[in-house]
Amino acid sequence: MPTKKTGEKTDNPANKAADKQASQGLADPENKSFLKPAEKKEAAQSNAGIKKGDKIKVDYTGSFDDGTVFDDSTKHGQPLEFEVGAGMIIPGFEKAVLGMKKGEEKHIHLEPCDAYGDINPEATKKIPKEHLPKGQEPKVGMILVINLPNGMQLPARITEVADKEVTIDLNHPLAGKCLNFKFKIVDVN
C-alpha cells in the first residue's frame, strides 16, 4: 500500500480518520507527536514521577521498630508539604519520594544516618543552674529553648540535674534511632 506524503489529500477512509484525530490531538497516546503542547507536558509529568524541584504533599505515619508511633500527619491536620531536593526534610525520606507518583504509597525503614543522625556525645553540655530561666525548678526530661546569636532557637533536653549545674542534650530527640515511615503522595506540583 503506498504511503501518504505530508500534506497530500486522499480519499482513503483510514487516512481521513488519522488526519481528523491528529487535528484534534486525539491520536495514539503512546505517539506523543499528535498531542497538543499542554497535553504533551502533562503526559511527560505523569510518567516521569517526582523529581528535585517538585513541591509535594505527603500523608505519613512515622514509627519506631517496636511499632510505637512518634508522628502522624493527621495530628497536624494536613499533609506534610515540601520542595523535593531543598533539604527541608530528612535525607532518607527525601530520597524515597523520588520517582513516585501522585496516589502512590510506600513503606520505608531508615537507619539513623538517613534520618536524624547518630547521637553526638559532644552535643551534651553542663551549664550552671543560674543560667536557666527563673521560676521553674529544672527536672530530667524537661525541654529548654536555647536562643542562638543568629536568632534561631534550639531545643535542649535536660538529662541530669546536680546541685549547681544541669546537663543538657542538644541532639535531636530522634537522633540515633531507626525510623519507619508509611506514606502516600497526596499531591505533586
C-alpha positions as CSV (number, residue, x, y, z in Angstrom):
1,M,0.0,0.0,0.0
2,P,1.5,3.4,-0.9
3,T,2.2,5.8,1.9
4,K,0.7,9.2,2.0
5,K,3.1,12.2,1.6
6,T,2.8,15.0,4.0
7,G,0.0,17.4,3.0
8,E,-1.3,15.1,0.3
9,K,-5.0,14.6,0.2
10,T,-6.5,11.1,-0.2
11,D,-9.9,9.5,-0.2
12,N,-8.7,6.6,1.9
13,P,-11.1,6.4,5.0
14,A,-8.2,5.3,7.3
15,N,-6.1,8.3,6.3
16,K,-9.1,10.7,6.8
17,A,-9.7,9.3,10.3
18,A,-6.0,9.7,11.2
19,D,-6.0,13.3,9.8
20,K,-9.1,14.1,11.9
21,Q,-7.5,12.6,15.1
22,A,-4.3,14.4,14.6
23,S,-6.0,17.8,14.1
24,Q,-8.0,17.2,17.3
25,G,-5.0,15.9,19.3
26,L,-6.7,12.5,19.7
27,A,-4.0,10.3,18.2
28,D,-2.4,7.3,20.0
29,P,-1.2,8.5,23.4
30,E,2.0,6.5,23.0
31,N,2.8,8.6,19.9
32,K,3.1,12.0,21.7
33,S,3.7,13.8,18.4
34,F,-0.1,14.1,17.9
35,L,-0.7,15.6,21.4
36,K,-1.3,19.3,21.9
37,P,1.6,21.0,23.7
38,A,-0.2,21.2,27.0
39,E,-1.1,17.6,26.8
40,K,2.5,16.6,25.9
41,K,3.7,18.4,29.1
42,E,1.0,16.7,31.3
43,A,1.8,13.3,29.8
44,A,5.6,13.7,30.4
45,Q,5.0,14.8,34.0
46,S,2.6,12.0,34.8
47,N,5.1,9.4,33.5
48,A,8.3,10.9,35.0
49,G,7.4,10.7,38.7
50,I,8.6,13.1,41.4
51,K,11.9,14.9,40.8
52,K,14.0,17.5,42.5
53,G,12.3,20.9,42.5
54,D,8.7,19.4,42.7
55,K,6.5,20.7,45.5
56,I,4.7,17.7,47.0
57,K,2.2,16.9,49.8
58,V,2.5,13.7,51.7
59,D,0.3,11.9,54.3
60,Y,2.6,9.9,56.6
61,T,2.9,7.9,59.8
62,G,6.3,7.6,61.5
63,S,7.0,4.8,63.9
64,F,9.9,3.1,65.8
65,D,10.9,-0.5,65.2
66,D,8.7,-1.6,68.1
67,G,5.6,-0.1,66.4
68,T,5.3,3.0,68.6
69,V,4.1,5.9,66.5
70,F,6.1,9.1,67.1
71,D,4.5,11.3,64.4
72,D,1.5,11.3,62.1
73,S,0.4,14.0,59.6
74,T,-3.2,13.6,60.7
75,K,-2.2,15.0,64.1
76,H,-1.1,18.2,62.2
77,G,-4.5,18.4,60.4
78,Q,-2.8,18.5,56.9
79,P,-0.3,16.6,54.8
80,L,3.4,17.4,55.0
81,E,4.3,19.8,52.2
82,F,7.9,20.4,51.0
83,E,10.0,21.0,47.9
84,V,12.0,17.9,46.9
85,G,15.7,18.5,46.9
86,A,15.6,21.6,49.1
87,G,16.9,19.8,52.2
88,M,13.7,20.6,54.2
89,I,13.3,17.0,55.4
90,I,15.5,14.1,56.5
91,P,17.6,12.7,53.6
92,G,16.2,9.1,53.6
93,F,12.6,10.3,53.3
94,E,13.5,12.8,50.5
95,K,15.3,10.0,48.5
96,A,12.3,7.7,49.0
97,V,9.8,10.0,47.3
98,L,11.9,10.4,44.1
99,G,10.3,8.8,41.1
100,M,7.0,8.2,42.9
101,K,3.7,9.4,41.5
102,K,0.5,11.0,42.9
103,G,-1.5,8.4,44.8
104,E,1.4,6.0,45.3
105,E,2.1,4.6,48.7
106,K,5.4,3.3,50.2
107,H,6.8,1.8,53.5
108,I,10.4,2.6,54.3
109,H,12.9,1.8,57.1
110,L,15.6,4.4,57.8
111,E,18.9,3.9,59.7
112,P,20.0,6.9,61.8
113,C,22.4,8.1,59.1
114,D,19.5,8.6,56.7
115,A,17.3,10.2,59.4
116,Y,18.4,12.5,62.3
117,G,22.0,11.1,62.5
118,D,23.8,9.3,65.2
119,I,23.9,10.6,68.8
120,N,26.8,13.1,69.1
121,P,28.4,12.9,72.5
122,E,29.8,16.4,72.1
123,A,26.3,17.8,71.9
124,T,25.8,17.4,75.7
125,K,26.9,20.3,77.8
126,K,26.9,21.2,81.5
127,I,25.6,24.6,82.4
128,P,25.2,26.4,85.7
129,K,21.7,26.4,87.1
130,E,21.9,30.2,87.4
131,H,21.8,30.4,83.6
132,L,18.5,28.7,83.4
133,P,15.2,30.6,83.3
134,K,14.0,31.7,86.7
135,G,10.8,30.5,88.4
136,Q,10.9,26.8,87.4
137,E,12.8,24.0,89.1
138,P,14.8,22.0,86.4
139,K,13.9,18.3,86.0
140,V,15.3,15.5,84.0
141,G,13.4,15.3,80.7
142,M,12.4,19.0,80.7
143,I,12.9,20.8,77.3
144,L,14.6,24.1,77.3
145,V,14.8,26.5,74.3
146,I,18.2,27.9,73.6
147,N,18.3,31.2,71.7
148,L,21.3,31.3,69.3
149,P,23.1,34.6,68.3
150,N,21.7,34.3,64.7
151,G,18.1,34.3,66.1
152,M,17.4,30.6,65.7
153,Q,16.1,28.6,68.6
154,L,17.4,25.1,69.5
155,P,15.6,22.7,71.8
156,A,17.7,21.1,74.6
157,R,16.6,18.3,76.9
158,I,17.8,18.2,80.5
159,T,19.4,14.8,81.1
160,E,20.9,15.3,84.6
161,V,20.3,17.7,87.5
162,A,23.0,18.3,90.1
163,D,23.2,20.9,92.9
164,K,24.8,23.7,90.9
165,E,24.5,22.6,87.3
166,V,22.4,20.7,84.8
167,T,23.5,18.6,81.8
168,I,21.6,19.4,78.6
169,D,21.5,17.3,75.4
170,L,21.3,19.2,72.1
171,N,20.9,16.1,70.0
172,H,17.7,15.9,68.1
173,P,15.2,13.7,70.1
174,L,15.2,11.2,67.2
175,A,19.0,11.0,66.8
176,G,20.4,7.5,67.0
177,K,17.0,5.9,66.3
178,C,15.9,3.7,63.4
179,L,12.7,5.1,61.9
180,N,9.9,3.6,59.8
181,F,7.5,5.6,57.6
182,K,4.3,4.6,55.8
183,F,3.4,7.4,53.4
184,K,1.2,8.3,50.4
185,I,1.9,11.1,47.8
186,V,-1.2,13.3,48.0
187,D,-0.3,16.0,45.5
188,V,2.6,17.0,43.1
189,N,3.1,20.5,41.7
